């Protein structure tokens, strides 16, 4: 009886450790993806001025209308897809597969903000739901 219980405890412990490694890997991948989004947002409307100062040139109409984030997402020079799947190639998937989707939206009450949500699919080995909001640095340069 002691051996059976010890074996079950060991098995449960190993499964919990595997799941924790999976969750850590997924969280690291989501954080890396969010950092890429932040980087793209920070580059948008960056001034081409080479005097060593960081400056932004948002369009006057986006500033006046309060639609900076909406303008960013529709800008063809932006490398920011509205919907994508997070790259999990470096995450060990011993406990089943995980698929994390990212969606970028604009809140209806403030079109200067970018709402980012990450969520796992229903059949993923772990459940994840993360929401955050970003603003463009260009907003500080609006008149």
C-alpha positions in Angstrom: 0.0 0.0 0.0 2.9 2.4 0.8 4.6 1.6 -2.5 1.4 2.2 -4.4 0.8 5.6 -2.7 4.4 6.6 -3.2 4.2 5.8 -6.9 1.0 7.8 -7.3 2.6 10.7 -5.4 5.7 10.6 -7.5 3.6 10.4 -10.8 1.5 13.4 -9.7 4.6 15.3 -8.7 6.2 14.7 -12.1 3.0 15.7 -14.0 2.8 18.9 -11.9 6.4 19.7 -12.7 5.9 19.1 -16.4 2.8 21.4 -16.4 4.7 24.1 -14.5 7.5 24.0 -17.1 4.9 24.2 -19.9 3.1 27.2 -18.2 6.5 28.9 -17.7 7.4 28.4 -21.3 4.1 29.7 -22.5 4.2 32.7 -20.3 7.8 33.5 -21.5 6.6 33.2 -25.2 3.6 35.5 -24.5 5.8 38.1 -22.8 8.2 38.0 -25.7 5.3 38.5 -28.2 4.0 41.4 -26.1 7.4 43.0 -26.2 7.4 42.7 -30.0 4.1 44.5 -30.0 5.4 47.2 -27.7 8.4 47.6 -30.0 6.2 48.0 -33.1 3.9 50.5 -31.3 6.9 52.5 -30.2 8.3 52.7 -33.7 5.1 54.0 -35.3 5.2 57.6 -36.4 8.8 58.0 -35.2 10.5 61.0 -36.7 13.2 60.5 -39.3 15.1 63.3 -37.7 18.7 62.2 -37.0 19.7 64.8 -34.4 19.8 62.2 -31.7 16.5 63.2 -30.1 13.5 60.8 -30.0 10.6 62.6 -31.6 7.3 61.5 -33.2 5.2 63.0 -36.0 1.6 61.8 -35.7 -0.8 63.0 -38.3 -2.8 66.1 -37.3 -6.1 64.5 -38.1 -5.4 61.4 -35.9 -4.5 63.8 -33.1 -7.5 66.0 -33.6 -9.9 63.0 -33.9 -8.3 61.0 -31.1 -7.8 58.0 -33.3 -4.0 57.4 -33.0 -4.3 53.7 -32.2 -6.9 53.2 -35.0 -4.6 55.0 -37.4 -1.6 52.8 -36.3 -3.5 49.6 -37.0 -4.6 50.7 -40.5 -1.1 52.1 -41.4 0.4 49.9 -44.1 3.9 50.6 -42.8 3.0 49.1 -39.4 4.1 45.5 -39.0 1.4 44.8 -36.5 -1.1 42.1 -37.4 -4.5 42.5 -35.7 -4.9 38.7 -35.2 -2.0 36.2 -34.9 -0.9 33.0 -33.1 1.9 33.2 -30.6 5.1 31.4 -31.6 5.6 28.5 -29.1 8.3 26.7 -31.0 10.8 26.9 -28.0 8.2 25.6 -25.5 8.5 21.9 -24.6 5.0 20.3 -25.3 5.3 17.0 -23.3 1.9 17.6 -21.6 -0.2 18.1 -24.8 -0.4 20.9 -27.2 -1.0 24.6 -26.5 -2.2 27.2 -29.0 -2.2 30.9 -27.9 -4.0 33.5 -30.0 -3.4 37.2 -29.9 -6.0 39.8 -30.8 -5.5 43.5 -31.0 -8.6 45.8 -30.8 -9.3 49.4 -30.2 -11.6 50.2 -27.3 -14.7 52.0 -28.5 -14.4 54.7 -25.8 -10.8 55.6 -26.5 -9.4 55.2 -30.0 -5.9 56.3 -28.8 -5.5 53.0 -26.9 -4.6 49.5 -28.2 -6.2 46.6 -26.3 -4.3 43.3 -26.6 -5.7 40.0 -25.5 -4.0 36.6 -25.4 -6.1 33.5 -24.9 -5.6 29.7 -25.3 -7.8 27.6 -27.5 -10.3 25.4 -25.8 -8.3 22.2 -26.5 -5.0 23.6 -25.1 -3.2 21.7 -22.3 -3.3 24.9 -20.2 -5.8 27.7 -19.9 -4.5 31.3 -20.4 -6.3 34.6 -20.6 -4.3 37.9 -20.5 -5.4 41.4 -21.4 -3.4 44.6 -21.5 -3.7 48.0 -22.9 -1.0 50.2 -24.6 -0.9 53.7 -25.8 1.3 55.1 -28.6 4.3 57.3 -27.6 3.2 59.5 -30.5 0.2 60.6 -28.4 2.5 62.8 -26.3 3.5 64.7 -29.5 0.0 65.7 -30.4 -0.7 69.5 -30.2 
